[in-house]
Amino acid sequence: MSAKKRTFVSIAIPEDKKEVFKSKADSEGRSITDIILEMIDVYIATPGQSQKLQEIDELKLQVQKMQEVLEKHNQKFQQYEQALGEFAA
């Protein structure tokens, strides 16, 4: 099996944050690289903002359709209520 080709990425963070990060990683017996790779995997697997917005738009359409159906049922209900009232009178 061939080794995966790797590249390096540098980031700048405050020194105190790096120390806390490294300390926590060490206490868990993990490397900073392993944790960052896990974070990248989670980020990659998470749907993007545009997909989330599309899902929200789809949900809004579904809610709108349900509101229209509910309004029709409410109108029918009022008609039945009115007919019942006239029948009882």
VENVEN-V27047 format. One record per residue. N is the residue number from 1. RES is the residue in one letter. OMEGA is omega in radians with two decimals (none if undefined). Layout:
BEGIN
n=N res=RES omega=OMEGA
n=N res=RES omega=OMEGA
END
This chain:
BEGIN
n=1 res=M omega=-3.14
n=2 res=S omega=3.12
n=3 res=A omega=3.10
n=4 res=K omega=3.09
n=5 res=K omega=-3.11
n=6 res=R omega=3.04
n=7 res=T omega=-3.10
n=8 res=F omega=3.08
n=9 res=V omega=3.11
n=10 res=S omega=3.05
n=11 res=I omega=3.08
n=12 res=A omega=3.09
n=13 res=I omega=3.09
n=14 res=P omega=-3.07
n=15 res=E omega=-3.12
n=16 res=D omega=3.11
n=17 res=K omega=3.12
n=18 res=K omega=-3.13
n=19 res=E omega=3.11
n=20 res=V omega=3.13
n=21 res=F omega=-3.12
n=22 res=K omega=3.14
n=23 res=S omega=3.14
n=24 res=K omega=3.11
n=25 res=A omega=3.12
n=26 res=D omega=-3.12
n=27 res=S omega=3.11
n=28 res=E omega=-3.13
n=29 res=G omega=-3.11
n=30 res=R omega=3.08
n=31 res=S omega=3.08
n=32 res=I omega=3.14
n=33 res=T omega=3.14
n=34 res=D omega=-3.13
n=35 res=I omega=-3.14
n=36 res=I omega=3.08
n=37 res=L omega=3.09
n=38 res=E omega=3.12
n=39 res=M omega=3.12
n=40 res=I omega=3.11
n=41 res=D omega=3.11
n=42 res=V omega=-3.14
n=43 res=Y omega=-3.14
n=44 res=I omega=-3.08
n=45 res=A omega=-3.11
n=46 res=T omega=3.11
n=47 res=P omega=-3.13
n=48 res=G omega=-3.12
n=49 res=Q omega=-3.11
n=50 res=S omega=3.10
n=51 res=Q omega=3.11
n=52 res=K omega=3.11
n=53 res=L omega=3.10
n=54 res=Q omega=3.11
n=55 res=E omega=3.11
n=56 res=I omega=3.11
n=57 res=D omega=3.11
n=58 res=E omega=3.11
n=59 res=L omega=3.09
n=60 res=K omega=3.11
n=61 res=L omega=3.12
n=62 res=Q omega=3.12
n=63 res=V omega=3.13
n=64 res=Q omega=3.13
n=65 res=K omega=3.13
n=66 res=M omega=3.10
n=67 res=Q omega=3.11
n=68 res=E omega=3.12
n=69 res=V omega=3.13
n=70 res=L omega=3.12
n=71 res=E omega=3.10
n=72 res=K omega=3.12
n=73 res=H omega=3.11
n=74 res=N omega=3.11
n=75 res=Q omega=3.11
n=76 res=K omega=-3.14
n=77 res=F omega=3.12
n=78 res=Q omega=3.09
n=79 res=Q omega=3.11
n=80 res=Y omega=3.13
n=81 res=E omega=-3.14
n=82 res=Q omega=3.13
n=83 res=A omega=3.11
n=84 res=L omega=3.13
n=85 res=G omega=3.12
n=86 res=E omega=3.14
n=87 res=F omega=-3.12
n=88 res=A omega=-3.08
n=89 res=A omega=none
END
